Amino acid sequence: MNFEGFPDTALDFYDDLELDNTKSFWEAHKHVYESAVRLPMLALTAALAEEFGAAKVFRPYRDVRFAKDKTPYKNHQGAIVQVGAATGYYVQVGSPGVSVSGGYYHAGGPDLARIRTAIDVEHSGAELARIVAALEADGFTIRGDQLKTTPRGYTVDHPRIDLLRYKSMSMTKSYGFENLDTPDLLDRVRADWRALRPLVDWVRARVDVIG
C-alpha cells in the first residue's frame, strides 16, 4: 500500500472521539479508524522503514489502570522507530494535525546519568547544544520533563544547566494540516527525521541500544 496522506476523515474521527470517547462510539466508527488512520500510518512508516528502521505503531487503547482520566481511547495515533532505550523517531496524527519528533522520551537511572555526564563534558555537551540550536533554528521546539531544581552533583551556574535538567527531551515540529492529505507528507516527515538524526544519534550513543 502506497502512502497517499491522511484523509480529512482522520481529523473528523478524532474531533468526534474527543466529544464521545466511549466504547459504543469506537465500535460504530472503528472502520473509519482503520481506513483513515491506522492503514495510512502503516503505509507511512513502511515507506520510511528502509532508511530509519521498522516502526512500532501504537495501539489506540489507553492504559487507564493508574490514570485519573478513564477515557478508553487515545486522542491521537503515534508511531515510533526505536533505536535505543526509549530513544528514536516519532510521528503522530490527531485532531490538531501531524507532528514529528526525535530524542528520548524516558531515561532510566543509568541512562540518564550517562546523558548528563555527556552534557557536562565540554566537547559532547557543546555538541548537543549546537544540535539543539540548529534544530530550533529549523523550526523545532524542545520539549520534555524538566527538573525545577538543579540535578544533584551539578551547579546552578553550569553553562548547560537547562539541558542538564531534562529527564526526557525531544525536539518536536508540528505541521498542523499542511500536506496532510497528500503523498508530500511522506517527504516532509523523511526530511525532518533526517534533520533529527544528529540528536537521535547523540542520545543513542549514550543509552542502551535496541537489538
PyRosetta script that sets phi, psi and omega in degrees:
from pyrosetta import init, pose_from_sequence

init()
pose = pose_from_sequence("MNFEGFPDTALDFYDDLELDNTKSFWEAHKHVYESAVRLPMLALTAALAEEFGAAKVFRPYRDVRFAKDKTPYKNHQGAIVQVGAATGYYVQVGSPGVSVSGGYYHAGGPDLARIRTAIDVEHSGAELARIVAALEADGFTIRGDQLKTTPRGYTVDHPRIDLLRYKSMSMTKSYGFENLDTPDLLDRVRADWRALRPLVDWVRARVDVIG")
pose.set_psi(1, 122.1)
pose.set_omega(1, 177.4)
pose.set_phi(2, -79.2)
pose.set_psi(2, 148.0)
pose.set_omega(2, 178.5)
pose.set_phi(3, -80.6)
pose.set_psi(3, 123.9)
pose.set_omega(3, -179.5)
pose.set_phi(4, -115.9)
pose.set_psi(4, 7.0)
pose.set_omega(4, -176.6)
pose.set_phi(5, 103.4)
pose.set_psi(5, 174.7)
pose.set_omega(5, 174.1)
pose.set_phi(6, -99.7)
pose.set_psi(6, 122.3)
pose.set_omega(6, -179.0)
pose.set_phi(7, -67.6)
pose.set_psi(7, 160.7)
pose.set_omega(7, 179.1)
pose.set_phi(8, -57.8)
pose.set_psi(8, -26.8)
pose.set_omega(8, -179.7)
pose.set_phi(9, -63.8)
pose.set_psi(9, -21.9)
pose.set_omega(9, 175.6)
pose.set_phi(10, -64.8)
pose.set_psi(10, -42.8)
pose.set_omega(10, 178.6)
pose.set_phi(11, -68.5)
pose.set_psi(11, -41.4)
pose.set_omega(11, 178.2)
pose.set_phi(12, -60.7)
pose.set_psi(12, -39.4)
pose.set_omega(12, 179.8)
pose.set_phi(13, -60.1)
pose.set_psi(13, -46.0)
pose.set_omega(13, -177.7)
pose.set_phi(14, -73.8)
pose.set_psi(14, -32.2)
pose.set_omega(14, 173.5)
pose.set_phi(15, -59.6)
pose.set_psi(15, -45.4)
pose.set_omega(15, -179.1)
pose.set_phi(16, -69.4)
pose.set_psi(16, -36.4)
pose.set_omega(16, -179.4)
pose.set_phi(17, -64.8)
pose.set_psi(17, -35.7)
pose.set_omega(17, 178.8)
pose.set_phi(18, -65.1)
pose.set_psi(18, -27.6)
pose.set_omega(18, 178.9)
pose.set_phi(19, -85.8)
pose.set_psi(19, -27.2)
pose.set_omega(19, -175.6)
pose.set_phi(20, -142.3)
pose.set_psi(20, 73.9)
pose.set_omega(20, -177.2)
pose.set_phi(21, -88.0)
pose.set_psi(21, 74.7)
pose.set_omega(21, -176.2)
pose.set_phi(22, -132.2)
pose.set_psi(22, 160.6)
pose.set_omega(22, 178.1)
pose.set_phi(23, -62.6)
pose.set_psi(23, -37.5)
pose.set_omega(23, -178.7)
pose.set_phi(24, -65.6)
pose.set_psi(24, -41.4)
pose.set_omega(24, 176.0)
pose.set_phi(25, -63.2)
pose.set_psi(25, -45.6)
pose.set_omega(25, -177.3)
pose.set_phi(26, -59.6)
pose.set_psi(26, -47.7)
pose.set_omega(26, -177.5)
pose.set_phi(27, -64.8)
pose.set_psi(27, -33.2)
pose.set_omega(27, 179.5)
pose.set_phi(28, -75.9)
pose.set_psi(28, -21.1)
pose.set_omega(28, -175.2)
pose.set_phi(29, -123.1)
pose.set_psi(29, 12.6)
pose.set_omega(29, -178.6)
pose.set_phi(30, -59.8)
pose.set_psi(30, -33.2)
pose.set_omega(30, 179.2)
pose.set_phi(31, -64.1)
pose.set_psi(31, -31.5)
pose.set_omega(31, 176.6)
pose.set_phi(32, -69.0)
pose.set_psi(32, -44.5)
pose.set_omega(32, 176.3)
pose.set_phi(33, -56.6)
pose.set_psi(33, -45.9)
pose.set_omega(33, -177.6)
pose.set_phi(34, -62.1)
pose.set_psi(34, -47.7)
pose.set_omega(34, -173.2)
pose.set_phi(35, -80.7)
pose.set_psi(35, -36.0)
pose.set_omega(35, -172.8)
pose.set_phi(36, -97.2)
pose.set_psi(36, -20.1)
pose.set_omega(36, -175.5)
pose.set_phi(37, -119.2)
pose.set_psi(37, -63.3)
pose.set_omega(37, -171.1)
pose.set_phi(38, -65.5)
pose.set_psi(38, -49.9)
pose.set_omega(38, -177.8)
pose.set_phi(39, -63.7)
pose.set_psi(39, -44.0)
pose.set_omega(39, 174.8)
pose.set_phi(40, -61.6)
pose.set_psi(40, -37.1)
pose.set_omega(40, 178.0)
pose.set_phi(41, -65.2)
pose.set_psi(41, -40.0)
pose.set_omega(41, 176.6)
pose.set_phi(42, -62.9)
pose.set_psi(42, -39.6)
pose.set_omega(42, 179.1)
pose.set_phi(43, -67.4)
pose.set_psi(43, -40.8)
pose.set_omega(43, 179.0)
pose.set_phi(44, -62.6)
pose.set_psi(44, -49.5)
pose.set_omega(44, -177.4)
pose.set_phi(45, -69.8)
pose.set_psi(45, -31.0)
pose.set_omega(45, 176.3)
pose.set_phi(46, -65.4)
pose.set_psi(46, -38.1)
pose.set_omega(46, 179.9)
pose.set_phi(47, -68.8)
pose.set_psi(47, -24.7)
pose.set_omega(47, 180.0)
pose.set_phi(48, -92.6)
pose.set_psi(48, -10.8)
pose.set_omega(48, -169.7)
pose.set_phi(49, -65.4)
pose.set_psi(49, -36.4)
pose.set_omega(49, -176.9)
pose.set_phi(50, -61.0)
pose.set_psi(50, -36.8)
pose.set_omega(50, -178.5)
pose.set_phi(51, -87.7)
pose.set_psi(51, -38.1)
pose.set_omega(51, -170.9)
pose.set_phi(52, -109.9)
pose.set_psi(52, -19.4)
pose.set_omega(52, -177.5)
pose.set_phi(53, 110.5)
pose.set_psi(53, 165.7)
pose.set_omega(53, -178.1)
pose.set_phi(54, -68.3)
pose.set_psi(54, 142.1)
pose.set_omega(54, -178.4)
pose.set_phi(55, -102.5)
pose.set_psi(55, 152.3)
pose.set_omega(55, 168.1)
pose.set_phi(56, -97.0)
pose.set_psi(56, 118.8)
pose.set_omega(56, 175.2)
pose.set_phi(57, -92.8)
pose.set_psi(57, 118.1)
pose.set_omega(57, -171.8)
pose.set_phi(58, -69.4)
pose.set_psi(58, 151.3)
pose.set_omega(58, 175.2)
pose.set_phi(59, -68.3)
pose.set_psi(59, 150.5)
pose.set_omega(59, -177.7)
pose.set_phi(60, -81.1)
pose.set_psi(60, -4.1)
pose.set_omega(60, -174.8)
pose.set_phi(61, -92.5)
pose.set_psi(61, 136.5)
pose.set_omega(61, 178.3)
pose.set_phi(62, -84.2)
pose.set_psi(62, 146.7)
pose.set_omega(62, 171.5)
pose.set_phi(63, -87.3)
pose.set_psi(63, 104.7)
pose.set_omega(63, -173.5)
pose.set_phi(64, -102.5)
pose.set_psi(64, 8.6)
pose.set_omega(64, -174.0)
pose.set_phi(65, -58.4)
pose.set_psi(65, -40.7)
pose.set_omega(65, -176.2)
pose.set_phi(66, -118.6)
pose.set_psi(66, 17.2)
pose.set_omega(66, -177.2)
pose.set_phi(67, -102.3)
pose.set_psi(67, 143.9)
pose.set_omega(67, 174.0)
pose.set_phi(68, -69.3)
pose.set_psi(68, -36.4)
pose.set_omega(68, 177.8)
pose.set_phi(69, -80.6)
pose.set_psi(69, 113.9)
pose.set_omega(69, -176.0)
pose.set_phi(70, -98.8)
pose.set_psi(70, 12.1)
pose.set_omega(70, 176.1)
pose.set_phi(71, -61.7)
pose.set_psi(71, 134.2)
pose.set_omega(71, -167.9)
pose.set_phi(72, -82.2)
pose.set_psi(72, -14.8)
pose.set_omega(72, -172.4)
pose.set_phi(73, -124.6)
pose.set_psi(73, 143.1)
pose.set_omega(73, 178.4)
pose.set_phi(74, -69.6)
pose.set_psi(74, 148.7)
pose.set_omega(74, 179.7)
pose.set_phi(75, -94.2)
pose.set_psi(75, 22.1)
pose.set_omega(75, 177.9)
pose.set_phi(76, -161.0)
pose.set_psi(76, 166.2)
pose.set_omega(76, 173.8)
pose.set_phi(77, -120.7)
pose.set_psi(77, 120.0)
pose.set_omega(77, -179.6)
pose.set_phi(78, -115.4)
pose.set_psi(78, 160.4)
pose.set_omega(78, 175.0)
pose.set_phi(79, -146.8)
pose.set_psi(79, 143.5)
pose.set_omega(79, -178.6)
pose.set_phi(80, -132.7)
pose.set_psi(80, 139.7)
pose.set_omega(80, 166.2)
pose.set_phi(81, -99.9)
pose.set_psi(81, 107.2)
pose.set_omega(81, -173.9)
pose.set_phi(82, -93.1)
pose.set_psi(82, 121.8)
pose.set_omega(82, -177.8)
pose.set_phi(83, -114.0)
pose.set_psi(83, -8.6)
pose.set_omega(83, 177.5)
pose.set_phi(84, -157.1)
pose.set_psi(84, -179.5)
pose.set_omega(84, -179.7)
pose.set_phi(85, -59.9)
pose.set_psi(85, 111.8)
pose.set_omega(85, 179.9)
pose.set_phi(86, 54.6)
pose.set_psi(86, 34.5)
pose.set_omega(86, -174.4)
pose.set_phi(87, -132.8)
pose.set_psi(87, 137.1)
pose.set_omega(87, 176.3)
pose.set_phi(88, 162.6)
pose.set_psi(88, -159.9)
pose.set_omega(88, -178.5)
pose.set_phi(89, -106.3)
pose.set_psi(89, 142.2)
pose.set_omega(89, -173.7)
pose.set_phi(90, -135.2)
pose.set_psi(90, 145.1)
pose.set_omega(90, 173.1)
pose.set_phi(91, -138.9)
pose.set_psi(91, 145.9)
pose.set_omega(91, -174.6)
pose.set_phi(92, -145.4)
pose.set_psi(92, 143.4)
pose.set_omega(92, 171.9)
pose.set_phi(93, -127.6)
pose.set_psi(93, 139.4)
pose.set_omega(93, 177.7)
pose.set_phi(94, -162.1)
pose.set_psi(94, -167.4)
pose.set_omega(94, -176.9)
pose.set_phi(95, -61.9)
pose.set_psi(95, -28.4)
pose.set_omega(95, 175.5)
pose.set_phi(96, -76.5)
pose.set_psi(96, -7.2)
pose.set_omega(96, -177.0)
pose.set_phi(97, 113.1)
pose.set_psi(97, -146.4)
pose.set_omega(97, -175.0)
pose.set_phi(98, -111.4)
pose.set_psi(98, 144.0)
pose.set_omega(98, 172.8)
pose.set_phi(99, -140.8)
pose.set_psi(99, 156.1)
pose.set_omega(99, 176.9)
pose.set_phi(100, -129.0)
pose.set_psi(100, 157.2)
pose.set_omega(100, 176.2)
pose.set_phi(101, -158.8)
pose.set_psi(101, 169.7)
pose.set_omega(101, 176.1)
pose.set_phi(102, -158.0)
pose.set_psi(102, 149.7)
pose.set_omega(102, -179.5)
pose.set_phi(103, 143.5)
pose.set_psi(103, -145.8)
pose.set_omega(103, 177.8)
pose.set_phi(104, -124.3)
pose.set_psi(104, 129.6)
pose.set_omega(104, -175.5)
pose.set_phi(105, -98.6)
pose.set_psi(105, -3.7)
pose.set_omega(105, 173.5)
pose.set_phi(106, -167.2)
pose.set_psi(106, 140.9)
pose.set_omega(106, 176.4)
pose.set_phi(107, -133.1)
pose.set_psi(107, 119.2)
pose.set_omega(107, 174.9)
pose.set_phi(108, -66.5)
pose.set_psi(108, 168.6)
pose.set_omega(108, -174.7)
pose.set_phi(109, -47.5)
pose.set_psi(109, -56.4)
pose.set_omega(109, -179.0)
pose.set_phi(110, -62.5)
pose.set_psi(110, -41.9)
pose.set_omega(110, -180.0)
pose.set_phi(111, -66.4)
pose.set_psi(111, -42.2)
pose.set_omega(111, 179.4)
pose.set_phi(112, -63.8)
pose.set_psi(112, -37.7)
pose.set_omega(112, 177.7)
pose.set_phi(113, -63.2)
pose.set_psi(113, -41.7)
pose.set_omega(113, 179.2)
pose.set_phi(114, -66.4)
pose.set_psi(114, -39.9)
pose.set_omega(114, 178.0)
pose.set_phi(115, -62.9)
pose.set_psi(115, -45.2)
pose.set_omega(115, -178.8)
pose.set_phi(116, -67.0)
pose.set_psi(116, -36.6)
pose.set_omega(116, 176.2)
pose.set_phi(117, -61.9)
pose.set_psi(117, -41.7)
pose.set_omega(117, 179.4)
pose.set_phi(118, -67.6)
pose.set_psi(118, -33.1)
pose.set_omega(118, 175.9)
pose.set_phi(119, -69.0)
pose.set_psi(119, -35.4)
pose.set_omega(119, -178.9)
pose.set_phi(120, -69.1)
pose.set_psi(120, -40.4)
pose.set_omega(120, -179.0)
pose.set_phi(121, -66.2)
pose.set_psi(121, 135.2)
pose.set_omega(121, -169.7)
pose.set_phi(122, -59.2)
pose.set_psi(122, -50.9)
pose.set_omega(122, -171.9)
pose.set_phi(123, -69.2)
pose.set_psi(123, -43.4)
pose.set_omega(123, -179.1)
pose.set_phi(124, -76.3)
pose.set_psi(124, -35.4)
pose.set_omega(124, 177.5)
pose.set_phi(125, -66.9)
pose.set_psi(125, -41.3)
pose.set_omega(125, 178.0)
pose.set_phi(126, -66.4)
pose.set_psi(126, -34.7)
pose.set_omega(126, 176.6)
pose.set_phi(127, -61.8)
pose.set_psi(127, -45.8)
pose.set_omega(127, 178.6)
pose.set_phi(128, -62.7)
pose.set_psi(128, -41.9)
pose.set_omega(128, 179.4)
pose.set_phi(129, -60.3)
pose.set_psi(129, -39.7)
pose.set_omega(129, 178.3)
pose.set_phi(130, -66.6)
pose.set_psi(130, -40.5)
pose.set_omega(130, 179.1)
pose.set_phi(131, -62.0)
pose.set_psi(131, -47.0)
pose.set_omega(131, -179.2)
pose.set_phi(132, -62.3)
pose.set_psi(132, -43.6)
pose.set_omega(132, -179.6)
pose.set_phi(133, -63.0)
pose.set_psi(133, -40.4)
pose.set_omega(133, 179.7)
pose.set_phi(134, -66.0)
pose.set_psi(134, -39.5)
pose.set_omega(134, 178.8)
pose.set_phi(135, -68.8)
pose.set_psi(135, -39.0)
pose.set_omega(135, 176.4)
pose.set_phi(136, -62.7)
pose.set_psi(136, -38.1)
pose.set_omega(136, 177.5)
pose.set_phi(137, -66.5)
pose.set_psi(137, -23.9)
pose.set_omega(137, -180.0)
pose.set_phi(138, -91.3)
pose.set_psi(138, 8.0)
pose.set_omega(138, 175.0)
pose.set_phi(139, 98.9)
pose.set_psi(139, 4.6)
pose.set_omega(139, 177.2)
pose.set_phi(140, -84.9)
pose.set_psi(140, 155.1)
pose.set_omega(140, 177.8)
pose.set_phi(141, -120.4)
pose.set_psi(141, 135.2)
pose.set_omega(141, 178.9)
pose.set_phi(142, -81.2)
pose.set_psi(142, 136.2)
pose.set_omega(142, -179.4)
pose.set_phi(143, -141.4)
pose.set_psi(143, 160.0)
pose.set_omega(143, 175.7)
pose.set_phi(144, 150.8)
pose.set_psi(144, 170.2)
pose.set_omega(144, 175.3)
pose.set_phi(145, -76.9)
pose.set_psi(145, 128.1)
pose.set_omega(145, -173.9)
pose.set_phi(146, -132.0)
pose.set_psi(146, 132.8)
pose.set_omega(146, 175.2)
pose.set_phi(147, -64.8)
pose.set_psi(147, 143.5)
pose.set_omega(147, 172.9)
pose.set_phi(148, -83.4)
pose.set_psi(148, -22.5)
pose.set_omega(148, 179.6)
pose.set_phi(149, -101.3)
pose.set_psi(149, -179.5)
pose.set_omega(149, 179.2)
pose.set_phi(150, -86.8)
pose.set_psi(150, 131.4)
pose.set_omega(150, 178.0)
pose.set_phi(151, -58.1)
pose.set_psi(151, 144.4)
pose.set_omega(151, -178.8)
pose.set_phi(152, -59.0)
pose.set_psi(152, 132.7)
pose.set_omega(152, 177.8)
pose.set_phi(153, 97.2)
pose.set_psi(153, -3.9)
pose.set_omega(153, -179.7)
pose.set_phi(154, -124.4)
pose.set_psi(154, 159.6)
pose.set_omega(154, -178.2)
pose.set_phi(155, -102.3)
pose.set_psi(155, 154.1)
pose.set_omega(155, -176.2)
pose.set_phi(156, -66.4)
pose.set_psi(156, -21.5)
pose.set_omega(156, -179.3)
pose.set_phi(157, -96.4)
pose.set_psi(157, 15.0)
pose.set_omega(157, 176.6)
pose.set_phi(158, -59.2)
pose.set_psi(158, 137.5)
pose.set_omega(158, -176.3)
pose.set_phi(159, -62.3)
pose.set_psi(159, -18.8)
pose.set_omega(159, 179.1)
pose.set_phi(160, -123.9)
pose.set_psi(160, 38.0)
pose.set_omega(160, -176.0)
pose.set_phi(161, -62.1)
pose.set_psi(161, -34.2)
pose.set_omega(161, 179.5)
pose.set_phi(162, -62.5)
pose.set_psi(162, -41.3)
pose.set_omega(162, 178.0)
pose.set_phi(163, -69.8)
pose.set_psi(163, -36.5)
pose.set_omega(163, -179.5)
pose.set_phi(164, -65.2)
pose.set_psi(164, -25.8)
pose.set_omega(164, -177.4)
pose.set_phi(165, -75.5)
pose.set_psi(165, -16.1)
pose.set_omega(165, -176.4)
pose.set_phi(166, -72.8)
pose.set_psi(166, 131.7)
pose.set_omega(166, 171.0)
pose.set_phi(167, -96.4)
pose.set_psi(167, -23.0)
pose.set_omega(167, 169.6)
pose.set_phi(168, -143.6)
pose.set_psi(168, 149.6)
pose.set_omega(168, -176.2)
pose.set_phi(169, -153.9)
pose.set_psi(169, 129.3)
pose.set_omega(169, 174.6)
pose.set_phi(170, -141.2)
pose.set_psi(170, 156.7)
pose.set_omega(170, 172.8)
pose.set_phi(171, -107.2)
pose.set_psi(171, 127.0)
pose.set_omega(171, -170.2)
pose.set_phi(172, -124.4)
pose.set_psi(172, 142.3)
pose.set_omega(172, 173.1)
pose.set_phi(173, -132.7)
pose.set_psi(173, 129.5)
pose.set_omega(173, 178.6)
pose.set_phi(174, -102.7)
pose.set_psi(174, 134.8)
pose.set_omega(174, 179.5)
pose.set_phi(175, -97.5)
pose.set_psi(175, -17.1)
pose.set_omega(175, -170.8)
pose.set_phi(176, 64.8)
pose.set_psi(176, -130.4)
pose.set_omega(176, -176.8)
pose.set_phi(177, -102.8)
pose.set_psi(177, 4.1)
pose.set_omega(177, -175.6)
pose.set_phi(178, -66.4)
pose.set_psi(178, 127.5)
pose.set_omega(178, 179.9)
pose.set_phi(179, 61.9)
pose.set_psi(179, 13.1)
pose.set_omega(179, -173.4)
pose.set_phi(180, -56.1)
pose.set_psi(180, -45.0)
pose.set_omega(180, -172.1)
pose.set_phi(181, -101.9)
pose.set_psi(181, 26.4)
pose.set_omega(181, -179.9)
pose.set_phi(182, -128.2)
pose.set_psi(182, 157.8)
pose.set_omega(182, 175.9)
pose.set_phi(183, -64.0)
pose.set_psi(183, -17.1)
pose.set_omega(183, -179.6)
pose.set_phi(184, -62.1)
pose.set_psi(184, -21.4)
pose.set_omega(184, 178.8)
pose.set_phi(185, -59.4)
pose.set_psi(185, -35.9)
pose.set_omega(185, 178.3)
pose.set_phi(186, -58.0)
pose.set_psi(186, -46.6)
pose.set_omega(186, -178.9)
pose.set_phi(187, -64.5)
pose.set_psi(187, -35.2)
pose.set_omega(187, -179.3)
pose.set_phi(188, -69.8)
pose.set_psi(188, -44.0)
pose.set_omega(188, 177.4)
pose.set_phi(189, -62.8)
pose.set_psi(189, -43.7)
pose.set_omega(189, 179.8)
pose.set_phi(190, -60.1)
pose.set_psi(190, -45.0)
pose.set_omega(190, -179.0)
pose.set_phi(191, -63.9)
pose.set_psi(191, -39.9)
pose.set_omega(191, -179.0)
pose.set_phi(192, -75.2)
pose.set_psi(192, -34.0)
pose.set_omega(192, 173.4)
pose.set_phi(193, -64.2)
pose.set_psi(193, -37.3)
pose.set_omega(193, 175.7)
pose.set_phi(194, -63.2)
pose.set_psi(194, -40.5)
pose.set_omega(194, 178.0)
pose.set_phi(195, -63.8)
pose.set_psi(195, -31.3)
pose.set_omega(195, 180.0)
pose.set_phi(196, -80.8)
pose.set_psi(196, -11.3)
pose.set_omega(196, -174.5)
pose.set_phi(197, -56.8)
pose.set_psi(197, -42.7)
pose.set_omega(197, 178.5)
pose.set_phi(198, -58.1)
pose.set_psi(198, -38.5)
pose.set_omega(198, 178.0)
pose.set_phi(199, -68.2)
pose.set_psi(199, -47.8)
pose.set_omega(199, -179.2)
pose.set_phi(200, -61.7)
pose.set_psi(200, -42.3)
pose.set_omega(200, 178.9)
pose.set_phi(201, -65.1)
pose.set_psi(201, -37.9)
pose.set_omega(201, 178.9)
pose.set_phi(202, -61.2)
pose.set_psi(202, -46.8)
pose.set_omega(202, 179.6)
pose.set_phi(203, -67.9)
pose.set_psi(203, -43.3)
pose.set_omega(203, -176.7)
pose.set_phi(204, -57.8)
pose.set_psi(204, -33.8)
pose.set_omega(204, -179.7)
pose.set_phi(205, -68.8)
pose.set_psi(205, -10.7)
pose.set_omega(205, -174.9)
pose.set_phi(206, -119.6)
pose.set_psi(206, -1.3)
pose.set_omega(206, 178.8)
pose.set_phi(207, -121.2)
pose.set_psi(207, 168.3)
pose.set_omega(207, 177.0)
pose.set_phi(208, -62.0)
pose.set_psi(208, 129.0)
pose.set_omega(208, -176.7)
pose.set_phi(209, -86.2)
pose.set_psi(209, 142.2)
pose.set_omega(209, 177.2)
pose.set_phi(210, -81.4)
pose.set_psi(210, 132.6)
pose.set_omega(210, 174.0)
pose.set_phi(211, 77.1)
pose.dump_pdb("model.pdb")
